[in-house]
Amino acid sequence: MNHLNQALQELRDAHLLRRRSTCEAIDATHVLYKGQSCLLLAGNSYLGLTHHPAVQNAAAAAALQYGTGSGGSRLTTGSHSLYEALEAQLAAFKHSEDALVFSSGYAANVGVLSALGCKEDVFFSDALNHASLIDGCRLSKAATVIYRHNDMAHLEELLAQTPCAGQRYLVSDGVFSMDGDIAPLPELVALGKQYQAEIILDDAHATGVLGPGGAGTAAHFGLEGSVAVQLGTLSKALASEGGFVCGSKTLISYLLSKARSFIFSTAMAPATVAAATAALQQLQLQPELVTNLQSHAKLLRQELQQNGLDVLPGETPIIPILTYEAAATMDLAEACLEAGLLVSGIRPPTVPHGESRLRLTVCAAHKPEELRQAAQKIAAAAKRIIKQE
């Protein structure tokens, strides 16, 4: 294993070595880290529902009634009415005919893309798509063509130049996980119609975040009927675990027999399914959660900019502060931790070299004054650490 030791040392030298970080949740917006209470600005529970009593009680009741595990795959012994109820609610929420739940968002993306992509098909994939979409394209039998991030002129050029004897698919995140920007869905839809391409949209960071009632990117643009495949996760705004796909009954029927990450995975635990269902219900009962989230995202972004930080523009709760170099990024993340803020330092290969950053996320449960104070603390730490141009 000497070669692994050498590889690890190279990662250390480049400030790219990753380590597990253990913390304990206090509530939706605070964690206990090494005995210190920290404001959480690194989580993806966008609506703060992980600690909502209705969600917690639903999970506890399901565990007591159905046990702690599903005991099998959905196609053998692991399925029951809880799953069917969640899938029906997801389909209605996404204005689709049907839905299918997977054990994770990653499994959903890999399973759907690898099942859909046949030998003569072509995936046209955004350069900044999530790793799970990239891996799904790679695992399929289809060809994959990469277009520059959100560059519709480049995509159109590639569509015109790339021969395809089968089906074309346009594959994109709805909200991009590292930059926090939104896919130009109206332009994607127009190109899809022009070139007979179906759209596959991953709404992991858009569900509960964008659109009326948090219904996602398609709802945000009023294009619910124009997206053939809507993917998402239950582990972010919906405060649980798992992934899902929404689409036509034909699509879901096909995936039941072809999506390997669905067929060969143990089903989610009943408590997990019940928690997601309860969280979705709370989202629909409290649409103000989405409004609060959007308001908090706008507030923190403005406060950071006013304090002189290099913040990427956007309107989602993903707020990147560019720090450029990996070493400075991790030093700043550590300084924030000392100030009582848990933030994410993002380095290559997650982002390109020279584009390291702090990735902040806000939550509907944050308090505005907490966010203002956090911006001041981050700015003070950045002035000490990051070399000013």
Secondary structure by P-SEA (a helix, b strand, c coil): caaaaaaaaaaaaaccbbbbbbbbbccccbbbccccccccccccccccccccaaaaaaaaaaaaacccccccccccccccaaaaaaaaaaaaaaccccccccccaaaaaaaaaaaaccccbbbbccccccaaaaaaaaaccbbbbbcccccaaaaaaaaaccccccbbbbbbbccccccccccaaaaaaaaaaaabbbbbbbccccccccccccccccccccccccccbbbbbcccccccccccccccaaaaaaaacccccccccccccaaaaaaaaaaaaaaaaccaaaaaaaaaaaaaaaaaaaaccccccccccccccccccaaaaaaaaaaaaaacbbbbbbcccccccccccbbbbbcccccaaaaaaaaaaaaaaaaaccccc
